[in-house]
Amino acid sequence: MGLLQRLEMRQGQALVMTPQLLQAIKLLQLSHLDLAAYVDAELERNPLLERAEVEAIGEPGESRGEAAEASRGDGDGFDGDGAAEPWLAHDLNPSRSEIEGDLGTRLDNVFPDDGPVGRETSAVGAEGLSLTPAPWSGTGGSFDGEAPDFEATLTAESSLHDHLSAQLDIATRDPVERLVGGFLVDAIDEAGYLREDLSALAERLGVALPVVERVLGIVQGFDPSGVGARDLAECLAIQLREQDRFDPAMQALVSRLDLVAKRDFAGLRRLCGVDEEDLADMLSELRRLDPKPGRAFGAGPVEVLVPDVFVRPAPDGSWLVELNSEALPRVLVNQSYYATVSRGATTETDKAFLSECLQTANWLTRSLEQRARTILKVASEIVRQQDGFFVNGVAHLRPLNLKTVADAIGMHESTVSRVTSNKSIGTSRGTFEMKYFFTAAIPGAAGAAAHSSEAVRHRIKQLIEAETAADVLSDDALVQRLRGEGVDIARRTVAKYRESLRIPSSIERRRERAAMPAR
């Protein structure tokens, strides 16, 4: 069979992912923090993009219909039908009255320019202070009269490493001990525990093991109490020694923390040789100790979960779903700047660069608007499907999957999956991730309606919290209770949900309630 070369024309269909569509899909699944970082990078790279100012975000007289008409033809839908999704219910932009109300009183009314000079000079005290801005004062003032940067005067929080290093400088003058102590301080983690083996550290530093142990004893005497311990038992022992409470009975108790975790109080009484009242006092002392002494130092700022969507009750009994404007970065395309710069572009390279920047800027603005519309549409359908949760709580969650929402709004499941990733909804009951409202279905008993797995998990927690010392529910008993309420569930599923809630078994709960003396 001979090999031939020839030209052929074939006609076919193929789905091509354009760079613009890939960008829209990428933006859709980003969280608001990642999206803000992406937009900041684009603002630095693209000279035609600029951040929208507060005054430029929406006019108070603009109706929702006008906003929808202005944005209807701006972007293609993510489900491949090429039609843009309309705005559902709410304008994304706050009104001008709300913006001015947030800004408060104007600064020129607070600091009038025509105030009497005598009033300012009379405020000068004996220290020679003056209210007039200095011509130059480092971070305190500037030539343009701007307010001083108060953040520059704030001191940083002391980390655990710095706190221990400062005490090490005072505790010893010996250079060898300072060297070993510095390595020990570096090996202490954020919780205050020493995670490195002393023998390996001594071998690496080339010093004797007793020297490292002696320096470790010095470090373990630093503040906070219990720092430098190698395990929980040693951490508690250090704190008890400083309180002069590490007697033989307490030493025996600390040596068997596994029995404390199992709540084997009868075994602890035999081990420590104490009665119920003394054991209760000893356990109370343990609870007052700090198992992680280093957590008060070097802790990062608490990251608050900022919701992407807010849900509020409407006067007519329905729900108002609106986007969080603070989680939506807004950018504008500076057309006037493009017109000015394009007139001065003479080379083909400059013209191609400006054309690419303009195209990228337009696609970014349309992608951001399309992302906001899609998030609002998916969130509105979630609220409609889970109306019982917003009215009555977790016990009324319904089973829900991506396909149900996708079919209801006319989108693909992958689009709904990207929208619900890294997004959250703020409600009167708290802030929940969008994925929280998608739960598996547990069949109902005797042909009843299916139940949400999250609602069943919540019901198991309620039943266990309501049990008494004389009536501790086993997993089989929980199954019977739930089947009596119309939930057809297996015992292994109950055990799995109980373990996910970090609830001990019925044996441990019964031992805790029966053996622990009443206080």
C-alpha positions in Angstrom: 0.0 0.0 0.0 1.5 3.3 -1.1 1.6 6.4 1.0 0.1 9.5 -0.6 0.0 13.2 0.3 -3.1 15.2 -0.6 -5.1 18.2 0.6 -8.7 17.6 1.9 -11.4 20.0 3.3 -13.6 18.7 6.1 -16.4 20.4 7.8 -17.1 19.7 11.5 -18.2 21.2 14.8 -16.0 21.8 17.8 -16.3 23.7 21.0 -13.4 26.2 21.3 -12.6 27.8 24.6 -11.6 31.4 23.8 -9.2 33.2 26.1 -12.1 35.5 27.1 -14.3 32.6 28.0 -11.5 31.0 30.0 -11.1 34.3 31.9 -14.8 34.5 32.7 -14.8 30.9 34.0 -11.7 31.7 36.1 -13.3 34.8 37.6 -16.5 32.9 38.4 -14.9 30.4 40.8 -12.6 32.9 42.6 -13.4 34.1 46.1 -13.7 37.8 46.7 -10.2 38.0 48.2 -8.7 36.2 45.2 -10.8 38.3 42.8 -9.6 41.5 44.5 -6.0 40.4 44.1 -6.6 39.6 40.4 -8.2 42.9 39.8 -5.3 44.8 41.5 -2.9 43.0 39.2 -4.9 44.0 36.2 -5.0 47.6 37.3 -1.2 47.7 37.6 -0.8 46.0 34.2 -3.5 47.8 32.1 -3.2 51.6 31.9 -6.8 51.9 30.6 -8.3 50.4 33.7 -9.1 52.5 36.8 -10.9 51.7 40.0 -14.5 53.0 40.2 -14.9 55.7 42.9 -17.7 55.6 45.4 -19.5 58.5 43.7 -19.3 56.7 40.3 -21.1 53.6 41.5 -24.7 54.0 40.3 -27.0 57.0 40.2 -29.9 57.1 42.7 -32.3 57.9 40.0 -31.4 55.0 37.8 -34.1 52.3 37.8 -33.5 48.6 37.8 -34.9 48.2 34.3 -32.4 50.8 32.9 -29.6 49.0 34.7 -30.7 45.7 33.2 -31.0 47.2 29.7 -27.6 48.8 30.0 -25.9 45.5 30.8 -28.0 43.0 28.9 -25.8 42.7 25.9 -22.5 43.0 27.6 -21.5 39.4 28.0 -22.2 35.8 27.0 -23.8 33.3 29.3 -21.6 30.6 30.8 -24.0 27.9 29.8 -23.1 28.2 26.2 -26.4 29.6 24.9 -24.9 33.0 24.2 -27.7 34.9 26.0 -26.9 37.2 28.9 -28.6 36.5 32.2 -30.8 39.4 33.3 -30.5 41.1 36.7 -32.9 39.3 39.1 -34.1 41.5 41.8 -31.7 44.0 43.2 -29.5 46.8 42.1 -25.9 46.1 43.1 -25.0 49.7 43.8 -25.9 51.6 46.9 -27.8 54.8 46.6 -26.1 58.2 46.9 -28.0 58.9 50.2 -26.6 55.7 51.7 -23.1 56.6 50.6 -23.3 60.1 52.1 -24.8 58.7 55.2 -21.9 56.3 55.7 -19.4 59.1 55.1 -20.9 61.2 57.9 -20.4 64.9 58.4 -18.2 66.7 55.9 -14.7 67.5 57.0 -15.0 71.1 56.1 -17.8 71.6 58.6 -15.8 70.0 61.3 -12.6 72.0 60.7 -13.7 75.4 59.3 -11.0 77.3 57.4 -12.2 80.7 58.7 -11.9 79.9 62.4 -10.3 82.5 64.7 -6.6 82.2 65.1 -6.8 83.1 68.7 -8.8 80.0 69.5 -6.0 77.8 68.1 -3.2 79.7 69.8 -5.0 79.6 73.2 -4.9 75.8 73.0 -1.1 75.9 73.2 -0.1 74.4 76.6 3.0 74.6 78.7 4.6 71.9 76.6 4.7 74.2 73.6 2.2 72.2 71.6 0.4 73.8 68.7 -2.7 72.8 66.7 -1.3 74.3 63.5 0.3 71.7 61.2 4.0 71.7 61.1 5.7 72.3 57.7 7.5 68.9 58.0 7.2 66.3 60.8 8.1 63.0 59.3 4.9 60.9 59.4 2.9 63.5 61.4 2.2 66.0 58.6 2.8 67.0 55.1 2.9 70.1 52.9 -0.6 69.5 51.5 -2.2 69.4 55.0 -3.2 65.8 54.9 -4.1 64.0 58.1 -1.2 62.2 59.8 -0.8 58.5 59.2 -1.9 57.1 62.6 -1.2 53.5 61.4 2.5 54.3 61.2 2.5 55.1 65.0 1.1 51.7 66.0 3.4 49.1 67.5 3.4 45.6 66.2 2.3 42.8 68.5 5.1 40.9 70.2 5.5 37.4 68.9 6.3 34.4 71.1 9.8 34.2 69.6 10.6 37.8 70.5 9.1 37.4 74.0 11.2 34.4 74.8 14.4 35.9 73.2 14.1 38.9 75.4 13.8 36.7 78.5 16.8 34.7 77.3 19.0 37.7 77.2 18.2 38.4 80.8 18.3 34.8 82.1 21.9 34.0 81.2 25.2 35.6 80.2 27.0 32.5 79.1 27.5 32.5 75.3 27.1 28.8 75.0 23.8 28.8 76.9 22.6 31.8 74.8 23.5 29.9 71.6 21.7 26.8 72.7 18.8 28.8 74.1 18.4 30.6 70.8 18.1 27.3 68.9 15.6 26.0 71.5 13.5 29.2 71.1 13.5 28.8 67.3 12.3 25.2 67.7 9.2 26.2 69.8 6.0 26.3 67.7 3.1 28.8 67.9 1.4 26.6 70.6 4.5 26.9 72.8 5.7 23.3 72.4 9.3 22.2 71.6 9.0 19.8 68.6 12.7 19.0 68.0 14.6 16.1 69.6 17.2 17.2 72.1 19.7 14.6 71.1 19.6 15.7 67.4 19.9 19.4 68.5 22.9 18.6 70.7 24.6 16.7 67.9 24.0 19.5 65.4 25.3 22.2 67.8 28.2 20.0 68.9 27.5 20.3 72.7 26.8 17.7 75.3 23.2 16.6 75.9 23.2 17.7 79.6 24.0 21.2 78.5 20.9 21.3 76.2 18.7 19.8 78.9 20.0 22.4 81.4 19.2 25.3 79.0 15.8 23.8 78.3 15.1 23.9 82.0 15.9 27.6 81.9 13.6 28.2 78.9 10.8 26.2 80.6 10.9 28.8 83.4 10.1 31.6 81.1 6.7 33.3 80.7 4.2 32.1 79.7 4.1 29.2 82.1 4.4 25.8 80.4 6.3 27.0 77.4 9.0 24.8 76.0 7.2 21.5 77.0 7.6 18.5 74.8 4.1 17.1 75.3 0.9 18.0 77.1 1.8 16.2 80.3 5.0 18.1 80.7 3.2 21.4 79.9 0.7 20.8 82.6 3.4 19.6 85.0 5.4 22.9 84.6 2.4 25.0 85.3 1.5 22.9 88.4 5.0 23.1 89.7 4.9 26.9 89.5 1.7 26.9 91.5 3.2 24.5 94.0 0.4 21.9 93.3 2.4 19.1 91.8 2.0 16.6 94.6 2.2 12.8 94.2 -1.6 12.5 93.5 -1.5 15.2 90.9 1.6 13.7 89.4 -0.2 10.4 89.0 -3.1 12.1 87.4 -1.0 14.0 84.9 0.8 10.8 84.0 -2.4 9.2 82.9 -4.1 11.8 80.8 -5.5 9.0 78.6 -7.7 8.0 81.4 -8.8 11.6 81.8 -9.7 11.7 78.1 -11.7 8.4 78.5 -13.4 9.8 81.6 -12.5 6.7 83.6 -12.9 8.4 86.9 -13.0 5.1 88.9 -9.6 4.2 87.5 -8.3 7.6 88.3 -9.5 7.4 91.9 -7.7 4.1 92.4 -4.5 5.4 90.6 -4.3 8.7 92.6 -5.6 7.2 95.9 -8.2 10.0 96.4 -12.0 10.1 96.9 -14.6 11.6 94.5 -14.4 15.1 95.9 -10.6 15.3 95.8 -10.6 14.0 92.2 -13.2 16.6 91.2 -11.0 19.3 92.6 -7.9 18.0 90.8 -9.8 17.8 87.5 -11.0 21.4 88.0 -7.4 22.5 88.5 -6.4 20.8 85.2 -9.2 22.6 83.4 -7.9 26.0 84.6 -4.5 25.3 83.1 -3.5 26.4 79.6 -2.8 23.5 77.3 -1.4 25.8 74.6 0.6 28.6 76.4 1.9 30.1 73.2 -1.4 30.9 71.6 -1.6 34.3 73.2 1.5 35.4 71.2 2.0 35.8 67.5 -1.6 35.0 66.7 -2.6 36.3 63.3 -5.6 38.6 62.8 -8.9 36.9 62.9 -10.2 36.4 59.4 -13.9 37.3 59.3 -15.9 35.4 56.7 -17.3 38.2 54.5 -20.5 37.1 52.8 -20.8 37.5 49.0 -24.6 37.7 49.3 -27.0 39.1 51.9 -30.4 37.6 52.6 -33.0 39.8 54.4 -36.7 39.3 55.1 -39.0 41.5 53.0 -42.1 43.2 54.4 -44.3 41.0 52.4 -42.9 37.8 53.9 -40.5 37.0 51.0 -36.7 37.3 51.0 -34.5 40.1 49.6 -31.4 38.7 48.0 -28.7 41.3 47.3 -25.0 41.2 46.6 -22.4 42.6 49.0 -21.0 45.6 47.3 -17.8 45.5 49.5 -17.0 42.1 48.0 -17.4 43.3 44.4 -14.4 45.1 42.9 -15.5 47.5 40.3 -13.4 48.8 37.5 -13.9 51.3 34.7 -12.4 51.7 31.2 -11.0 55.2 30.7 -12.2 55.8 27.2 -11.0 59.5 27.2 -7.5 58.4 28.1 -7.5 55.8 25.4 -8.6 58.4 22.8 -5.9 60.8 23.9 -3.1 58.2 23.9 -4.2 56.6 20.6 -3.9 59.9 18.8 -0.2 60.0 19.7 0.5 56.3 18.8 2.6 56.3 15.7 4.1 52.8 15.5 2.2 49.6 14.9 3.6 48.2 18.2 2.0 51.0 20.2 -1.3 50.7 18.4 -1.4 46.9 18.9 -0.6 47.4 22.6 -3.4 49.9 23.1 -5.9 47.8 21.2 -5.0 44.8 23.3 -5.3 46.8 26.5 -8.7 48.1 25.5 -10.0 44.7 24.6 -8.8 43.2 27.8 -10.3 46.0 29.8 -13.7 45.6 28.2 -13.7 41.9 28.7 -12.8 42.3 32.3 -15.6 44.7 33.1 -18.1 42.5 31.3 -16.8 39.4 33.1 -17.1 41.0 36.5 -20.7 42.1 35.7 -21.6 38.7 34.4 -20.0 37.1 37.5 -22.2 39.3 39.8 -25.4 38.5 37.9 -24.7 34.7 37.9 -23.9 34.7 41.7 -27.1 36.6 42.4 -29.1 34.3 40.2 -27.8 31.1 41.9 -28.1 32.6 45.4 -31.7 33.5 44.7 -32.6 30.0 43.7 -30.8 28.6 46.7 -32.9 30.8 49.0 -36.1 29.8 47.2 -35.3 26.1 47.5 -34.2 26.4 51.2 -37.0 28.7 52.4 -37.7 26.5 55.3 -34.1 26.9 56.6 -34.4 30.7 56.6 -37.7 30.6 58.3 -37.3 27.8 60.9 -33.6 26.9 61.0 -31.4 23.9 60.3 -34.0 21.3 61.1 -35.9 22.3 58.0 -33.1 22.0 55.5 -34.2 20.2 52.3 -32.0 17.8 50.3 -30.5 19.8 47.4 -28.0 19.1 44.6 -26.4 21.1 41.9 -28.6 19.6 39.1 -31.8 20.9 40.8 -30.5 24.4 40.9 -29.0 24.2 37.5 -32.2 23.0 35.9 -34.3 25.7 37.7 -32.1 28.6 36.4 -31.2 27.2 33.0 -27.5 26.8 33.5 -25.0 23.9 33.5 -24.1 22.1 36.7 -20.5 23.0 36.3 -21.5 26.7 36.3 -23.4 26.3 39.5 -20.5 24.4 41.1 -18.1 27.2 40.2 -20.5 29.8 41.6 -20.9 28.1 44.9 -17.2 27.5 45.4 -15.6 29.9 47.9 -18.8 31.9 48.2 -20.9 32.5 51.3 -24.4 33.8 52.2 -25.0 36.2 55.1 -28.3 35.6 56.9 -29.9 36.5 60.2 -28.8 33.0 61.4 -25.2 33.6 60.6 -22.9 33.3 57.6 -22.9 30.0 55.7 -21.0 28.8 52.7 -23.1 28.2 49.7 -22.0 24.6 49.7 -23.7 24.2 53.1 -27.1 24.3 51.5 -26.3 21.4 49.2 -26.9 18.2 51.3 -27.5 14.6 50.6 -30.9 13.0 50.9 -31.8 10.5 53.5 -34.9 8.5 52.7 -38.0 8.8 54.9 -39.5 5.9 56.7 -42.8 4.4 55.3 -42.6 6.4 52.1 -42.3 9.8 53.8 -40.4 12.6 52.1 -36.6 12.6 52.1 -34.6 14.4 54.8 -31.5 16.5 54.5 -28.4 14.9 56.0 -27.5 18.2 57.7 -30.9 18.3 59.3 -30.5 14.7 60.5 -27.1 15.5 61.9 -28.6 18.5 63.8 -31.4 16.3 65.2 -28.9 13.7 66.5 -27.0 16.5 68.3 -30.3 17.7 69.9 -31.2 14.2 71.1 -27.8 13.7 72.7 -27.8 17.1 74.4 -31.3 16.3 75.9 -30.3 12.9 77.3 -29.9 12.4 81.1 -27.5 10.2 83.2 -30.3 7.6 83.5 -31.1 7.6 79.8 -28.0 7.7 77.6 -28.9 7.0 74.0 -26.8 4.4 72.2 -26.5 4.5 68.4 -29.2 1.8 68.1 -31.5 3.9 70.3 -30.8 7.0 68.2 -31.8 4.9 65.1 -35.1 4.0 66.7 -35.8 7.6 67.8 -35.1 8.9 64.2 -37.2 6.1 62.6 -40.0 7.1 64.9 -39.7 10.6 63.5 -39.9 9.4 59.9 -36.1 9.1 59.1 -35.0 5.8 57.6 -31.3 5.7 58.7 -28.7 3.0 59.4 -26.8 2.7 62.6 -23.4 3.1 60.9 -24.7 6.4 59.4 -25.7 7.6 62.9 -22.2 6.7 64.2 -20.6 8.5 61.3 -22.6 11.7 62.0 -22.0 11.4 65.7 -18.2 11.2 65.2 -18.3 14.1 62.7 -19.9 16.2 65.6 -17.1 15.0 67.9 -19.5 13.4 70.3 -18.1 10.5 72.3 -19.8 7.1 72.3 -22.6 6.2 74.6 -20.3 4.2 76.9 -18.0 7.3 77.4 -21.0 9.6 77.9 -22.6 7.2 80.4 -19.3 7.0 82.3 -19.0 10.7 82.3 -22.5 11.4 83.6 -22.5 8.5 86.1 -19.0 8.6 87.5 -18.4 12.3 87.6 -19.5 13.6 91.1 -22.1 16.4 91.1 -20.7 19.8 91.7 
